[in-house]
Amino acid sequence: MNLAHTTVLLWAWGSLQAFEIVEKENIFQRTPCPAFLMFDNAAYLADMSIELPCHCKPEEVSAVVWYYQKHLGSSHTKVLTDFDGRVLTEAAQVRVGSDMLARFSIRMFSLLVFRAQPEDSGLYFCGTRKGDYFYAYDVDIQSSEGMVATFKDQGQEPFADDYYGSLHVFTTFWEWTPCDRCGVRGEQWRIGLCYLQSPDLSPRYRKTLPDVVSCGSQAVPRKLRAKARDHPPELLVQSCMVPCRKTTTTREGVMAIFNYISKVGSRPWVPQVPIQFHQQRLGHGLIISCPGARPEHAVAWDKDRQYLYRTQYLMGINRSMRVFIDHGNHLHIRFTQLDDRGIYYCWRQGVRVAGFRLGVTSRGHYKVSFSDPETRSAVQLTLLGYLLITAIFVTIHLCRCCCSLFRCCPNFSH
């Protein structure tokens, strides 16, 4: 390729990039900012990653600043930016329970909050560093702790709607997820969040339907919000069956090596997905996460050839469960035993993506940490035992003192 062709290609590429930038700027030119600031209501389940686009801004503003308030008019406002609109955070670096300031990112004027928690509920403002607001959201993060699972194959039905006079409380379900497995019987589910309808809502909050917002919205008066607390989020589960797509996962060069080794001796075991090895101490807990999975994804777990279906292993079905799957798609193993050894496979969106070979050992040094729930439970039980013994000791001596004072007890010294 000569110099002239190269120059033409570079000019065309630069023109294309300029065209894309102009198109993105035109989005804000075509979307005028409202004269009176309104709040868009948005509801999510805890541990989800959310994106809040800044749908409008003046043309002269090149970088936006995001602000957060727990309640409208609050004196405490968090600034979620470095005032240049370039704060970046990767989702893989965010841990559960991190502060919101460590879990947000700003990309193309949009605010991203990773692993959102119920404490993150509130009002989010898109504006400038001077404090001028263009767009705002009313975000409701609903907790998954009291989430109720409904299994359609067992004939179960979702919660009925609740009526308190003019207040109507109901569940709004999302779309069904894809089947979590392929080639075998799988499961799919849909998340249902709490919503309500009432004519007593604040007019400053924009609704998708007339007088309808999520139960934790700031538009709901406090007296109505208390009535909606008894309506938790729901999870509707049903069986499914889909065929697997044909994919070639092993490269030809690797297969040539395996074929050569098989001629010399026995053919080695070829894993179909990446396998991670982990050694766990006997009697301690373990939590396994599926790589790249989010709470809204269809995630399934298998142990060797055993399918761990949610109808049997979902958290909350049985309080005495030692192995269970939580609503964030994590696999929990409490008090690891020797028969827990094996390979645990993870499915994401109907495709098997990873495996975890778990080994259990009774030896080795275990670092004690108060972040470990088992360590906290052991400390709590020990303290309760000491408190109980102390209470019994004090009670016995108080009784002896009372008896000695009133001379109603025999003298045990003779």
Helices and strands as residue ranges (DSSP letters): H 3-30, E 39-45, E 50-52, E 65-69, E 77-79, G 91-93, G 100-102, E 104-107, E 110-113, G 118-120, E 122-127, E 133-142, E 148-151, G 152-154, E 162-164, E 167-173, E 185-197, E 205-206, E 212-214, H 222-227, G 228-230, E 234-241, H 252-264, E 275-281, E 286-288, E 299-303, E 306-308, H 310-313, E 323-325, E 331-333, G 338-340, E 342-348, E 351-361, H 373-406
